[in-house]
Amino acid sequence: MKLAKQWMSNTRNVLDTIEETQMDNIRKAAELMADSIQAERWVHTFGCGHATLPIEEMYPRIGGFVGFHPMIELPLTFFTRITGEMGVRQFVFLERVEGYGNEIMKSYDFDPRDTMWLFSHSGINNVNIDVAMEAKKRGMKIVVTGSAKSFRNDRSRHSSGKKLEDLADVLIDSCVPAVDASVDLKNHQDKIAPISTMAFVSIVWMTIATTAEILADRGVKLYIHPSHNIPGDTTAKERLEAALSEYKRRIAGV
């Protein structure tokens, strides 16, 4: 159990560092998101690979609320077959294809009041940078969550030379080491047990909770996705239907 405890200790250290160093940036990001949601617009969310996990965590999700729009491109997400159709090799190739992100952005309608929230541990791959550059061209604010250490150490793969941090209006540092995997294993060169997903999901709920706090203080009604599995809650179904109906109404413009 030594390595399990090592991973847990490493994760706690990262989460403590986020709390100690990133609260101001989380607040700045939440203010941008609150402005978008109050205007009945969207916080669009995007990532590739395992960086889609925080996106799937946001909405629809018990305790989440309408205003967050997941943009999940299946070939950049579903590579759990590992080999064969939609395998890891294809994914690694596609996330580095410059111009792919531009084509993704053509499939949606955006508004300058929207916010784009991007997740990337390294911040150097072309699809994410394409999406961020297109979002900026359309007048949106850009929030980036990723490893500042990795951003500093790695060279962009994009022809512009830009990394995601260069395009961010607000950068929330995940505080994860550039290598991500965190535990040494005897007789092996590579470490095991990454931390970035835990950091991403923690930042998601810290930011969303702050966004909700800001909106509630402004008197804005939130359409919250309720738990519909609690015995005795006779209005959960109606509240769920209200949230889904509000999402449907708003998404009609996207």
C-alpha atoms as a printed R data frame, in Angstrom:
    type eleno elety resid chain resno       x      y       z
1   ATOM     1    CA   MET     A     1   0.000  0.000   0.000
2   ATOM     2    CA   LYS     A     2   3.044  2.274   0.060
3   ATOM     3    CA   LEU     A     3   2.506  3.531  -3.501
4   ATOM     4    CA   ALA     A     4  -1.218  4.083  -2.949
5   ATOM     5    CA   LYS     A     5  -0.391  6.355  -0.028
6   ATOM     6    CA   GLN     A     6   2.286  8.094  -2.104
7   ATOM     7    CA   TRP     A     7  -0.260  8.901  -4.807
8   ATOM     8    CA   MET     A     8  -2.727 10.131  -2.199
9   ATOM     9    CA   SER     A     9  -0.076 12.351  -0.627
10  ATOM    10    CA   ASN     A    10   0.946 13.755  -4.019
11  ATOM    11    CA   THR     A    11  -2.680 14.476  -4.867
12  ATOM    12    CA   ARG     A    12  -3.345 16.209  -1.553
13  ATOM    13    CA   ASN     A    13  -0.270 18.375  -2.101
14  ATOM    14    CA   VAL     A    14  -1.522 19.432  -5.537
15  ATOM    15    CA   LEU     A    15  -5.030 20.208  -4.244
16  ATOM    16    CA   ASP     A    16  -3.603 22.175  -1.328
17  ATOM    17    CA   THR     A    17  -1.432 24.155  -3.753
18  ATOM    18    CA   ILE     A    18  -4.465 24.921  -5.915
19  ATOM    19    CA   GLU     A    19  -6.287 26.252  -2.861
20  ATOM    20    CA   GLU     A    20  -3.269 28.284  -1.747
21  ATOM    21    CA   THR     A    21  -2.389 29.812  -5.124
22  ATOM    22    CA   GLN     A    22  -5.350 29.739  -7.535
23  ATOM    23    CA   MET     A    23  -8.330 31.207  -5.705
24  ATOM    24    CA   ASP     A    24  -7.922 34.641  -7.319
25  ATOM    25    CA   ASN     A    25  -7.783 33.115 -10.789
26  ATOM    26    CA   ILE     A    26 -10.753 30.882 -10.025
27  ATOM    27    CA   ARG     A    27 -12.711 33.966  -8.955
28  ATOM    28    CA   LYS     A    28 -11.732 35.864 -12.135
29  ATOM    29    CA   ALA     A    29 -12.786 32.916 -14.291
30  ATOM    30    CA   ALA     A    30 -16.050 32.544 -12.385
31  ATOM    31    CA   GLU     A    31 -16.891 36.214 -12.932
32  ATOM    32    CA   LEU     A    32 -16.495 35.795 -16.698
33  ATOM    33    CA   MET     A    33 -18.650 32.679 -16.613
34  ATOM    34    CA   ALA     A    34 -21.306 34.343 -14.479
35  ATOM    35    CA   ASP     A    35 -21.525 37.205 -16.976
36  ATOM    36    CA   SER     A    36 -22.067 34.738 -19.829
37  ATOM    37    CA   ILE     A    37 -24.699 32.708 -17.986
38  ATOM    38    CA   GLN     A    38 -26.537 35.781 -16.709
39  ATOM    39    CA   ALA     A    39 -26.784 36.949 -20.327
40  ATOM    40    CA   GLU     A    40 -28.408 33.564 -21.119
41  ATOM    41    CA   ARG     A    41 -25.337 32.659 -23.136
42  ATOM    42    CA   TRP     A    42 -22.848 29.827 -22.683
43  ATOM    43    CA   VAL     A    43 -19.648 28.685 -21.127
44  ATOM    44    CA   HIS     A    44 -18.422 26.382 -23.883
45  ATOM    45    CA   THR     A    45 -16.074 23.667 -22.653
46  ATOM    46    CA   PHE     A    46 -13.479 21.783 -24.697
47  ATOM    47    CA   GLY     A    47 -10.585 19.400 -24.301
48  ATOM    48    CA   CYS     A    48  -9.006 16.345 -25.894
49  ATOM    49    CA   GLY     A    49  -8.288 12.893 -24.525
50  ATOM    50    CA   HIS     A    50  -8.530 12.625 -20.761
51  ATOM    51    CA   ALA     A    51  -9.041 16.393 -20.642
52  ATOM    52    CA   THR     A    52 -12.635 15.704 -21.702
53  ATOM    53    CA   LEU     A    53 -13.318 14.110 -18.306
54  ATOM    54    CA   PRO     A    54 -13.771 17.464 -16.511
55  ATOM    55    CA   ILE     A    55 -16.078 18.515 -19.341
56  ATOM    56    CA   GLU     A    56 -18.262 15.443 -18.898
57  ATOM    57    CA   GLU     A    57 -18.306 16.161 -15.157
58  ATOM    58    CA   MET     A    58 -19.958 19.589 -15.499
59  ATOM    59    CA   TYR     A    59 -23.338 19.129 -17.137
60  ATOM    60    CA   PRO     A    60 -25.544 17.174 -17.211
61  ATOM    61    CA   ARG     A    61 -24.603 16.251 -13.658
62  ATOM    62    CA   ILE     A    62 -26.390 16.243 -10.325
63  ATOM    63    CA   GLY     A    63 -25.489 19.557  -8.717
64  ATOM    64    CA   GLY     A    64 -24.560 21.159 -12.027
65  ATOM    65    CA   PHE     A    65 -26.683 23.846 -13.647
66  ATOM    66    CA   VAL     A    66 -27.635 25.143 -17.065
67  ATOM    67    CA   GLY     A    67 -25.063 27.403 -18.695
68  ATOM    68    CA   PHE     A    68 -22.206 24.997 -19.468
69  ATOM    69    CA   HIS     A    69 -22.099 23.598 -23.000
70  ATOM    70    CA   PRO     A    70 -19.903 20.519 -23.568
71  ATOM    71    CA   MET     A    71 -18.118 20.421 -26.925
72  ATOM    72    CA   ILE     A    72 -16.853 16.850 -27.131
73  ATOM    73    CA   GLU     A    73 -15.426 15.668 -30.449
74  ATOM    74    CA   LEU     A    74 -15.786 11.897 -30.439
75  ATOM    75    CA   PRO     A    75 -12.568 10.997 -32.339
76  ATOM    76    CA   LEU     A    76 -10.640 13.077 -29.778
77  ATOM    77    CA   THR     A    77 -12.380 11.431 -26.853
78  ATOM    78    CA   PHE     A    78 -13.366  7.848 -27.464
79  ATOM    79    CA   PHE     A    79 -10.123  5.929 -27.843
80  ATOM    80    CA   THR     A    80 -10.801  3.224 -25.274
81  ATOM    81    CA   ARG     A    81 -10.640  0.538 -27.960
82  ATOM    82    CA   ILE     A    82  -6.919  1.377 -27.772
83  ATOM    83    CA   THR     A    83  -6.058 -0.368 -31.059
84  ATOM    84    CA   GLY     A    84  -8.063 -0.750 -34.232
85  ATOM    85    CA   GLU     A    85 -10.906  1.652 -35.004
86  ATOM    86    CA   MET     A    86 -10.573  4.985 -33.151
87  ATOM    87    CA   GLY     A    87  -7.440  3.814 -31.355
88  ATOM    88    CA   VAL     A    88  -4.769  5.672 -29.437
89  ATOM    89    CA   ARG     A    89  -2.517  6.175 -32.476
90  ATOM    90    CA   GLN     A    90  -5.296  7.916 -34.410
91  ATOM    91    CA   PHE     A    91  -6.118 10.107 -31.420
92  ATOM    92    CA   VAL     A    92  -2.501 11.206 -30.920
93  ATOM    93    CA   PHE     A    93  -2.310 12.070 -34.630
94  ATOM    94    CA   LEU     A    94  -5.611 13.954 -34.746
95  ATOM    95    CA   GLU     A    95  -5.032 16.185 -31.723
96  ATOM    96    CA   ARG     A    96  -1.875 17.451 -33.448
97  ATOM    97    CA   VAL     A    97  -3.553 18.205 -36.803
98  ATOM    98    CA   GLU     A    98  -3.567 21.951 -37.320
99  ATOM    99    CA   GLY     A    99  -6.868 23.168 -38.751
100 ATOM   100    CA   TYR     A   100  -9.008 20.422 -37.217
101 ATOM   101    CA   GLY     A   101 -10.078 22.756 -34.416
102 ATOM   102    CA   ASN     A   102 -11.152 25.369 -36.961
103 ATOM   103    CA   GLU     A   103 -13.493 22.835 -38.552
104 ATOM   104    CA   ILE     A   104 -14.929 21.912 -35.156
105 ATOM   105    CA   MET     A   105 -15.709 25.569 -34.467
106 ATOM   106    CA   LYS     A   106 -17.635 25.876 -37.752
107 ATOM   107    CA   SER     A   107 -20.237 23.465 -36.398
108 ATOM   108    CA   TYR     A   108 -21.483 25.863 -33.700
109 ATOM   109    CA   ASP     A   109 -22.869 29.386 -33.391
110 ATOM   110    CA   PHE     A   110 -21.060 31.612 -30.915
111 ATOM   111    CA   ASP     A   111 -21.566 35.041 -29.411
112 ATOM   112    CA   PRO     A   112 -19.043 37.544 -28.011
113 ATOM   113    CA   ARG     A   113 -20.818 37.206 -24.664
114 ATOM   114    CA   ASP     A   114 -19.806 33.538 -24.487
115 ATOM   115    CA   THR     A   115 -16.844 32.177 -22.551
116 ATOM   116    CA   MET     A   116 -14.637 29.351 -23.837
117 ATOM   117    CA   TRP     A   117 -13.157 27.099 -21.126
118 ATOM   118    CA   LEU     A   118 -10.353 24.852 -22.361
119 ATOM   119    CA   PHE     A   119  -8.607 22.026 -20.530
120 ATOM   120    CA   SER     A   120  -5.163 20.805 -21.515
121 ATOM   121    CA   HIS     A   121  -2.344 19.519 -19.361
122 ATOM   122    CA   SER     A   122   0.385 20.544 -21.805
123 ATOM   123    CA   GLY     A   123  -1.250 23.384 -23.750
124 ATOM   124    CA   ILE     A   124   0.792 22.684 -26.884
125 ATOM   125    CA   ASN     A   125  -1.408 20.597 -29.188
126 ATOM   126    CA   ASN     A   126  -2.915 22.100 -32.298
127 ATOM   127    CA   VAL     A   127  -6.621 21.307 -31.925
128 ATOM   128    CA   ASN     A   128  -6.893 23.119 -28.587
129 ATOM   129    CA   ILE     A   129  -4.910 26.078 -29.888
130 ATOM   130    CA   ASP     A   130  -7.078 26.262 -33.022
131 ATOM   131    CA   VAL     A   131 -10.221 26.331 -30.868
132 ATOM   132    CA   ALA     A   132  -8.805 29.029 -28.598
133 ATOM   133    CA   MET     A   133  -7.681 31.210 -31.514
134 ATOM   134    CA   GLU     A   134 -11.063 30.915 -33.221
135 ATOM   135    CA   ALA     A   135 -12.869 31.715 -29.978
136 ATOM   136    CA   LYS     A   136 -10.742 34.826 -29.527
137 ATOM   137    CA   LYS     A   137 -11.460 35.916 -33.107
138 ATOM   138    CA   ARG     A   138 -15.172 35.697 -32.298
139 ATOM   139    CA   GLY     A   139 -14.802 37.954 -29.284
140 ATOM   140    CA   MET     A   140 -15.139 35.354 -26.551
141 ATOM   141    CA   LYS     A   141 -13.228 35.378 -23.278
142 ATOM   142    CA   ILE     A   142 -10.848 32.439 -22.877
143 ATOM   143    CA   VAL     A   143 -10.301 30.496 -19.666
144 ATOM   144    CA   VAL     A   144  -7.566 27.863 -19.735
145 ATOM   145    CA   THR     A   145  -6.948 25.196 -17.114
146 ATOM   146    CA   GLY     A   146  -3.685 23.272 -17.300
147 ATOM   147    CA   SER     A   147  -0.212 22.787 -15.901
148 ATOM   148    CA   ALA     A   148   1.755 26.030 -15.897
149 ATOM   149    CA   LYS     A   149   4.940 23.985 -15.431
150 ATOM   150    CA   SER     A   150   4.186 22.038 -18.576
151 ATOM   151    CA   PHE     A   151   3.263 25.202 -20.489
152 ATOM   152    CA   ARG     A   152   6.621 26.751 -19.600
153 ATOM   153    CA   ASN     A   153   8.686 23.689 -20.454
154 ATOM   154    CA   ASP     A   154   7.124 22.550 -23.735
155 ATOM   155    CA   ARG     A   155   7.280 24.080 -27.185
156 ATOM   156    CA   SER     A   156   4.043 24.688 -29.094
157 ATOM   157    CA   ARG     A   157   3.287 22.401 -32.027
158 ATOM   158    CA   HIS     A   158   1.192 25.135 -33.679
159 ATOM   159    CA   SER     A   159   2.580 27.135 -36.609
160 ATOM   160    CA   SER     A   160   1.674 30.355 -34.750
161 ATOM   161    CA   GLY     A   161   4.128 29.397 -32.018
162 ATOM   162    CA   LYS     A   162   1.420 30.084 -29.444
163 ATOM   163    CA   LYS     A   163   0.489 27.911 -26.481
164 ATOM   164    CA   LEU     A   164  -2.865 27.942 -24.744
165 ATOM   165    CA   GLU     A   165  -1.517 30.130 -21.958
166 ATOM   166    CA   ASP     A   166  -0.708 32.830 -24.526
167 ATOM   167    CA   LEU     A   167  -4.374 32.992 -25.536
168 ATOM   168    CA   ALA     A   168  -5.931 32.892 -22.067
169 ATOM   169    CA   ASP     A   169  -7.712 35.816 -20.463
170 ATOM   170    CA   VAL     A   170  -7.543 33.765 -17.267
171 ATOM   171    CA   LEU     A   171  -5.190 30.837 -16.635
172 ATOM   172    CA   ILE     A   172  -6.025 28.475 -13.775
173 ATOM   173    CA   ASP     A   173  -2.919 26.481 -12.981
174 ATOM   174    CA   SER     A   174  -3.664 22.833 -12.195
175 ATOM   175    CA   CYS     A   175  -0.400 22.828 -10.187
176 ATOM   176    CA   VAL     A   176   0.391 19.356 -11.547
177 ATOM   177    CA   PRO     A   177   4.009 18.482 -12.443
178 ATOM   178    CA   ALA     A   178   4.734 18.481 -16.167
179 ATOM   179    CA   VAL     A   179   5.147 14.698 -16.269
180 ATOM   180    CA   ASP     A   180   1.659 14.260 -14.677
181 ATOM   181    CA   ALA     A   181   2.332 10.690 -13.486
182 ATOM   182    CA   SER     A   182   3.493 11.025  -9.908
183 ATOM   183    CA   VAL     A   183   4.784  7.780  -8.407
184 ATOM   184    CA   ASP     A   184   8.141  6.097  -9.029
185 ATOM   185    CA   LEU     A   185   8.071  2.334  -9.624
186 ATOM   186    CA   LYS     A   186  11.106  0.172  -9.002
187 ATOM   187    CA   ASN     A   187  12.781 -1.361 -12.049
188 ATOM   188    CA   HIS     A   188  10.885  1.004 -14.383
189 ATOM   189    CA   GLN     A   189  11.836  4.254 -16.096
190 ATOM   190    CA   ASP     A   190   8.321  5.699 -16.294
191 ATOM   191    CA   LYS     A   191   6.267  6.846 -13.337
192 ATOM   192    CA   ILE     A   192   2.703  5.673 -12.725
193 ATOM   193    CA   ALA     A   193  -0.461  7.236 -11.248
194 ATOM   194    CA   PRO     A   194  -1.248 10.634 -12.847
195 ATOM   195    CA   ILE     A   195  -2.854 13.510 -10.943
196 ATOM   196    CA   SER     A   196  -4.190 15.864 -13.619
197 ATOM   197    CA   THR     A   197  -7.736 14.460 -13.693
198 ATOM   198    CA   MET     A   198  -8.157 14.959  -9.947
199 ATOM   199    CA   ALA     A   199  -6.826 18.501 -10.283
200 ATOM   200    CA   PHE     A   200  -9.067 19.284 -13.250
201 ATOM   201    CA   VAL     A   201 -12.243 18.003 -11.586
202 ATOM   202    CA   SER     A   202 -11.441 19.830  -8.350
203 ATOM   203    CA   ILE     A   203 -10.935 23.091 -10.251
204 ATOM   204    CA   VAL     A   204 -14.193 22.473 -12.131
205 ATOM   205    CA   TRP     A   205 -16.279 22.351  -8.980
206 ATOM   206    CA   MET     A   206 -14.405 25.138  -7.219
207 ATOM   207    CA   THR     A   207 -15.022 27.354 -10.260
208 ATOM   208    CA   ILE     A   208 -18.630 26.303 -10.792
209 ATOM   209    CA   ALA     A   209 -19.441 26.741  -7.106
210 ATOM   210    CA   THR     A   210 -17.956 30.248  -7.255
211 ATOM   211    CA   THR     A   211 -19.920 31.008 -10.433
212 ATOM   212    CA   ALA     A   212 -23.121 29.868  -8.716
213 ATOM   213    CA   GLU     A   213 -22.303 32.002  -5.681
214 ATOM   214    CA   ILE     A   214 -21.830 35.086  -7.857
215 ATOM   215    CA   LEU     A   215 -25.063 34.483  -9.774
216 ATOM   216    CA   ALA     A   216 -27.059 33.815  -6.618
217 ATOM   217    CA   ASP     A   217 -25.738 37.069  -5.134
218 ATOM   218    CA   ARG     A   218 -26.930 38.842  -8.282
219 ATOM   219    CA   GLY     A   219 -30.391 37.324  -7.878
220 ATOM   220    CA   VAL     A   220 -30.134 35.153 -10.992
221 ATOM   221    CA   LYS     A   221 -32.252 31.985 -11.004
222 ATOM   222    CA   LEU     A   222 -30.197 28.849 -11.652
223 ATOM   223    CA   TYR     A   223 -31.641 25.774 -13.292
224 ATOM   224    CA   ILE     A   224 -29.930 23.127 -11.201
225 ATOM   225    CA   HIS     A   225 -29.847 19.458 -12.166
226 ATOM   226    CA   PRO     A   226 -31.346 17.778  -9.075
227 ATOM   227    CA   SER     A   227 -30.865 14.324  -7.665
228 ATOM   228    CA   HIS     A   228 -33.895 12.343  -8.761
229 ATOM   229    CA   ASN     A   229 -33.099  9.285  -6.624
230 ATOM   230    CA   ILE     A   230 -34.017 10.591  -3.170
231 ATOM   231    CA   PRO     A   231 -37.137  8.970  -1.686
232 ATOM   232    CA   GLY     A   232 -39.748 11.493  -0.657
233 ATOM   233    CA   ASP     A   233 -38.585 14.319  -2.923
234 ATOM   234    CA   THR     A   234 -41.855 14.790  -4.748
235 ATOM   235    CA   THR     A   235 -40.767 17.688  -6.970
236 ATOM   236    CA   ALA     A   236 -37.400 16.353  -8.207
237 ATOM   237    CA   LYS     A   237 -38.880 15.186 -11.500
238 ATOM   238    CA   GLU     A   238 -40.373 18.620 -12.151
239 ATOM   239    CA   ARG     A   239 -37.122 20.377 -11.294
240 ATOM   240    CA   LEU     A   240 -35.201 18.033 -13.587
241 ATOM   241    CA   GLU     A   241 -37.661 18.668 -16.394
242 ATOM   242    CA   ALA     A   242 -37.366 22.418 -15.831
243 ATOM   243    CA   ALA     A   243 -33.555 22.243 -16.110
244 ATOM   244    CA   LEU     A   244 -33.637 20.124 -19.260
245 ATOM   245    CA   SER     A   245 -36.294 22.338 -20.834
246 ATOM   246    CA   GLU     A   246 -34.248 25.450 -20.100
247 ATOM   247    CA   TYR     A   247 -31.169 23.832 -21.595
248 ATOM   248    CA   LYS     A   248 -33.164 22.899 -24.715
249 ATOM   249    CA   ARG     A   249 -34.472 26.458 -25.027
250 ATOM   250    CA   ARG     A   250 -31.024 27.997 -24.793
251 ATOM   251    CA   ILE     A   251 -29.190 25.456 -26.931
252 ATOM   252    CA   ALA     A   252 -31.535 26.125 -29.854
253 ATOM   253    CA   GLY     A   253 -29.302 29.089 -30.720
254 ATOM   254    CA   VAL     A   254 -26.086 27.053 -30.680
